[in-house]
Amino acid sequence: MAHRILLVEDDQNFGDVLRSYLEMNDYDVTLATDGEKGLECYERGEYDLCIFDVMMPKKDGFTLASEIREKDTTMPIIFLTARGIKEDILKGFKIGADDYITKPFNSEELLLRIQAILKRSQQQPDPREDVKEFIIGRYHFNFPLRILTFDGGGSEEMKEKLSPKEAQLLRMFAMYLNDILPRSEALNKIWGEDTYFTARSMDVFVTKLRKYLKYDENIEIVNIHGNGFQLLVRAEEEAS
């Protein structure tokens, strides 16, 4: 079934061309020529993604998006505008835009951005994302408070407040406990991009986590060459 797109663009000719292009690429497109008509279309139909021009009569794209955000916080929204003003771009993202494209733009680039946004929006949430506290060997990790605690009995105790990135990385390791955490996944989720420089930064944070976890001899963070890392927790009898 074709994905349904609500396109709101006050330039009828440009809107018709863009609608035809998207329909040629197997999208079902509804075109409205002002913000009020766009809201009416939204309320009557069901859509997978919205594309709004910013400067429109009767109701501008920002106002339209704000009203839709009150009804649906997850609807993907792309803004189109002839104005590349920084304040406008920031305003769009504050409203909850998923992307912001300045006219004129490459049609193929828009198509690729639509595909990426739809792919993200359709991903099922990972139930592990809801877990807030983890047991890692003899450690207890409270992710919301970023507190890592070790209790080895007797005088062997440690309590460390982790930095935000340290906490995010340890959480991902704990979610993938004894399994391989792909390097690219950690980099994209925590650093926002997978580059040489972010990879080197991640290596530094892995070294820090190894120091925090050194009190339990049954724990090891292993580098899986060409793939990622693995947080291993061996059973005590296995270690002995």
N, C-alpha and C positions, 0 to 999 in steps of 0.2 A: 504493500500500500504506500502511495506517494506521501511524503512529508508535506504538511500543510503550512503555508507561509502567509502571514498577513503583511502586505506591503502598503504603507501609507506614504504617498508621495504626491505633492500638489502640482508638479509638472506632469501634465497628462501624457505628453509625448515621451518623456523620459521614463515615466512609470510603465507605459505600454511596452517600451523596448525592454526594460528590465524584467517585466513579467514574462514576456515572450522568451527571453533568454533562460530564465529559471524554469519555465515550463518545458523548454527543449532539453533541460537537464533533469527531467522527471520530478519536478516539484509541482504541487497543486497550489496556485497562487491566487489570493484575493486581493484586488487593488482598490484602495480608497484614496480620494484626492484631497481630503482635509482631515484634521484631527477628530472632529465630531463624527464624521462618517466612519473613521477608523475605529472609534470606540463602539459605535453601533455594530460594526462588523464583528468586532472582538466578542461582544456580548451575545451575538446570535450564533457564532460558530465555535469550532474547536481548532486550535492551531498548535503547531510544534515549535514555531519561531516567529518573531515579529521583526520587521525592518521598518524603521521610522525615519523620515526626513525630519530635521530639527525645525527649520523655519517653514511654518505652514499657517494658512489662515484659520480663523475660528478657534483652533486649539493647536498649540505647537507640540513638537515631538516630545519635549521634556515633560510637559503637563500630561500628555497622553500616557507616557510611560509611567509616571508617578501614579496615575489613577489605576493603571493595570497592575502595578506593583502592590497596591492595596488589596487587590483581589487574588493575585497569584504572585508569590515571591520567587517562584522558580522558572517562570516563563523566560526563555532566552530572548534578549532584545539586542538588536544592532541599530546604531544610529548612523544615518547618512547626513552629511552636511557639506556645504560649500565653504564653511568657516572653520579654519584650523586653529582657532584661538584656544590657548591653553586652558583658560577659565571654563570655556564651553566643554572641553574634553573632560576636565575634572568634574564638572557638574553632571555630565552624562554618567560617569562611572559611580558617582555618589548616589545617583538615583538607582543604580543597579544594572547598568549596561554591561553586556557581555563583550561588546566590541564597538568600535567607533571608527568609521571610515570617511575620509575626506574626499569630496569630489574634486576633480575627476578621478576615477579609480579604475583599475584593471578588473574587468568582469570575472576573469578566471580567479583572481585573488579573492574576490568576494565569495565565489563559489567554494573555494578551499576553506575560507573562514566559516562559512555556513556549515560545511561538512564537519569541521573540527568541533564547533559548538554543539551540533546535534549529537555527535558521538559522545561528548562529555555529559550532556544532559540525560542521555539514555543509559548511562552506566548505573548498574545497581549499587546501592550503598554497601560498603563493606561492614558487616556487623562488628568486626573487630575495632572499628572506629569509635564505637560506643564505650569500649572498656576504658576505665579511668585509672585503675590500680592494677599493678602487675607484681607477681612473685617471680623473681629471677634468682634461682638457687637460694642462697640465704639472704638475698636482698629483697626489700620491699620498695616499690617505686610508685609514688603518687604523682601521676602526670599533671593534673590541674595545679597542684601546689609546687610541682617541679622538685619534689623532695625524694632523694634516694637514701635509704636507710639500710645499714648492715648490722645484723645482730648475730655475732658468733658465739654468744654465751660468755659469761664472765666479764672481763674488761674489754673484750673485743667488740667495740661498737663504733659506728661511723654514721654521721648524718650530714649529707651534702645537699646544698641548694644549687641545682643545675641552671645553666643559662637557658634561654628559650630554645636555641638551636640544639644544645646538648639534650634537652628534654624531648624535643621532637624526634631526634635521631634515635635516642634510646627507646622511645615508644615504638618506633617502626621496627627496631631490632626485636623488641618484646613481642610485637604482633607476628613476627616471622620466626619466633623462637625455634632453634634447631633446624630452620629452613634457610634457604638462600634469599637474602634481601637484594634484589637487583640494584646495582649502583644507580642506573638511570632513573629508576622509580624514586629513590630517596632524593636524588638531586633535583628532580622536577617538582616534587611535592614540597621539599623544605627550602631549597635555594631558588626555585622557580625556573631553572634552566640547567641543562647538562652541557657544560663547557670544560675546557682544560682547567680554568681557574677555579670554578666551583668544585671540581673533582679534587683539586689539591686542598681546598678548604675543608671538604668532607674528610679527607685523610687526617687532617689536624684534629678534627672533632672525634674521629674514631680513636686516635691515640689518647685523647683525654678520657674517653669512656673506658678504655682499657685500664687506665690508672685508677679510676673509681671502682672498677670491678675486680681489682687484683686481690682483695681480701678473701675471696672465695676461689680456692684452687681448682674447683670443678667448673669454673666458667672461663670461656675463651672466645674472643672474637677472631674469627679466621678469615683471611683474605682469600676469596675464590677468584683466582686469576681470570681476567677477561669477563667476569660476570658480576661480582659484587662481594658481599660479606655474609658471614654466618655467625650468629650468636649461639654458641654451643653451651649447653648446661648438661653435664654428665651426672648420672646418679652417683652418690657417694660410694656405694659398694663397687660400682664399675670403675671409679677412679682409683680405688684402693686395690 
